[in-house]
Amino acid sequence: MTTQMGFAEMMQSLHAGSAALDYRKTGRLLREMEAQAGVHVALMGNVTLDLLTPFLRVEAAKVGQMSAFHVSPFGQYMQALHGEALQRFDPHVIVLLLSAEAMRPDAFERFHQLSVEDRHRLRDDMMAEVEGWIDSAVMRTAATLMVANFPCPASALGVADLSSDYGEREFFLDLNLALLRAVRARPRAMMLDVVAAMGRVGTRQAVDRRMHYVAGLGWTDAMMREFGAVFAHALVGALGAARKCLVLDLDNSLWGGVAGEDGPHGIRVGRGDMVGEAFRAFQLRIKALKERGILLALCSKNNPEDVEEVFRLRDDMPLQLSDMAATAIGWDSKYTGIEKIARQLNIGLDALVFLDDNAAEIAAVRQYCPEVHAVLLPPDPSDYVDILDALPWFEKSRLTAEDRARTEHYALAARRDGLCASCDPMDYLRDLDMRAAVRDAGPADLLRVHQLFNKTNQFNLTTGRPTMGEVEAMMTDPAWQLIVADLRDRFGQLGTVGICALRREGAALHIGHFLMSCRAMGRGLEHAMMNEVKRRFLESDAASLHGTYVPTAKNGPVRGFFDDQGFAASDGGDRTDYALCRADVAFRDCDWIMLETE
């Protein structure tokens, strides 16, 4: 059993950084706590995967995912998909790591004797095997599939390989491009970029030939750490665990210098100056996060007028105030400003990442807002981009239209708030001119539905977090009805903002999930959604309609939702179960929302 001292040491080492971390010792401590694991990860391949497990386990824990691991027998990655052991383990994620040379040893031993046509056939044959594995895994499991690409070995032809017709380098580039396209075409699959990881470590520092001959996996500890980090980034994306907002300091963080002292033209950001170039590159990288649907915010101790002047006069900067979803500029403490930003955006503190160059400010935020992931920027601004890239908290497995429009959604919300402040609440709802479509989900909704399941906390009656495979199953299983709600108003589109999943069990119809994005709260859309559920209930031959409320730290606003909808409660211990019979069905008025048919 893990001792209290061992646990404390483990947590300290997790926060100490990779250089000070004993992955094998920490991995053993984490393994003793596998009973608490919320994520099941299966490893398959034709290399010795047991060596990797401590590194994957620790890196997963560093992003808050306590994980249990199942390693399939060496080389039996196709057979393992059909085995009972995998079914019992019920993985959320399956990692496939293959050595190209081990897949086709005879062909690679005589690669340079193969004709160009034979090399093409070798590529197609390998891809057919990998795609066959992916398709079989999709059919047999509900897991997210993470498939590693293939690093190119050093060619025996040296530089001549690069001028050869379909040489070894070109072969591997082509193979990995085919793999990328195959993975992209399958929504539940992701690629783990071993090639990029090896490039960051350096091939000579990543490869240990002796370990390859001894253990079947010729990676150094440095390479296994980097692969673990790649896995952790992918895990954040796969589980929808990305944080929602990056909060930024200004002086010596977003630009060089102090706005109030150096003035708009004295701060350093822009071309032609080494320091200015570094800050410009950092701003460009931050701006790119908006494309992932990450909100940007400013929290700085400054005179608001000085900050506004900088942005007004320095329109050459990549970032402008219009890119910010919220700001807290003034002389309050940074942690007070961060709390203000969270309230303004209606998100939890655990959805924020804060970057600052001041160690004292970072320490204060960590003390008073421990849910926020606070990152101290290094002294050299040329390192800022690498620091940002190393953060796993902004990863998405795929991007949706809602992601790209998220900052615009918050800007429109501010305009709606302005309307709300100027009139009666009911007049406000009618003035919004809302139009809603409550409809069956289709394949095109998969990514957004999975995202909503994993991101919605406040208006979420059970806070279930189904995997993408489980969402796919709901869409195809006749026992389930997966309903989504789209909303727009006179200010613009809010997109798909609500989900209800109904499941038939015998003579009863169960509401397995009922949730709605926080940006749609307070509009009455939940009544339109529940009215549709009640309509479907009455049109069915089910005798009763059932629902469950599972309380969490964040879903208090919906504690009385089923009561308000006429359901009768029964105590279920740590949850409340509800039931509604046909005779007691009553529809809630929400005539300020116009329902549209598809």
Sequence and secondary structure as in RCSB ss.txt:
>XXXX:A:sequence
MTTQMGFAEMMQSLHAGSAALDYRKTGRLLREMEAQAGVHVALMGNVTLDLLTPFLRVEAAKVGQMSAFHVSPFG
QYMQALHGEALQRFDPHVIVLLLSAEAMRPDAFERFHQLSVEDRHRLRDDMMAEVEGWIDSAVMRTAATLMVANF
PCPASALGVADLSSDYGEREFFLDLNLALLRAVRARPRAMMLDVVAAMGRVGTRQAVDRRMHYVAGLGWTDAMMR
EFGAVFAHALVGALGAARKCLVLDLDNSLWGGVAGEDGPHGIRVGRGDMVGEAFRAFQLRIKALKERGILLALCS
KNNPEDVEEVFRLRDDMPLQLSDMAATAIGWDSKYTGIEKIARQLNIGLDALVFLDDNAAEIAAVRQYCPEVHAV
LLPPDPSDYVDILDALPWFEKSRLTAEDRARTEHYALAARRDGLCASCDPMDYLRDLDMRAAVRDAGPADLLRVH
QLFNKTNQFNLTTGRPTMGEVEAMMTDPAWQLIVADLRDRFGQLGTVGICALRREGAALHIGHFLMSCRAMGRGL
EHAMMNEVKRRFLESDAASLHGTYVPTAKNGPVRGFFDDQGFAASDGGDRTDYALCRADVAFRDCDWIMLETE
>XXXX:A:secstr
   HHHHHHHHHHHHH GGG  HHHHHHHHHTTGGG SEEEEEEESS GGGTHHHHHHHHHHTT  EEEEE  TT
 HHHHTTSHHHHHH  SEEEEE  HHHHSHHHHHTGGGS HHHHHHHHHHHHHHHHHHHHHHHHH   EEEEE  
     TTGGGGGGSTT HHHHHHHHHHHHHHHHHTSTTEEEE HHHHHHHH HHHHB HHHHHHHS  B HHHHH
HHHHHHHHHHHHHTT   SEEEE  BTTTBBS HHHH TTTSB STTSHHHHHHHHHHHHHHHHGGGT EEEEEE
ES HHHHHHHHHH TTSS  GGG SEEEEESS HHHHHHHHHHHHT  GGGEEEEES HHHHHHHHHH TTSEEE
E  S GGGHHHHHHH  TT  SS  HHHHTHHHHHHHHHHHHHHHHTS HHHHHHHT EEEEEEE  GGGHHHHH
HHHHH  SEESS     HHHHHHHHH TTEEEEEEEEEETTEEEEEEEEEEEEEETTEEEEEEEEE GGGTTSSH
HHHHHHHHHHHHHHS  SEEEEEE   SS GGGTTHHHHTT EEEE SSSEEEEEEGGG      TTEEE   
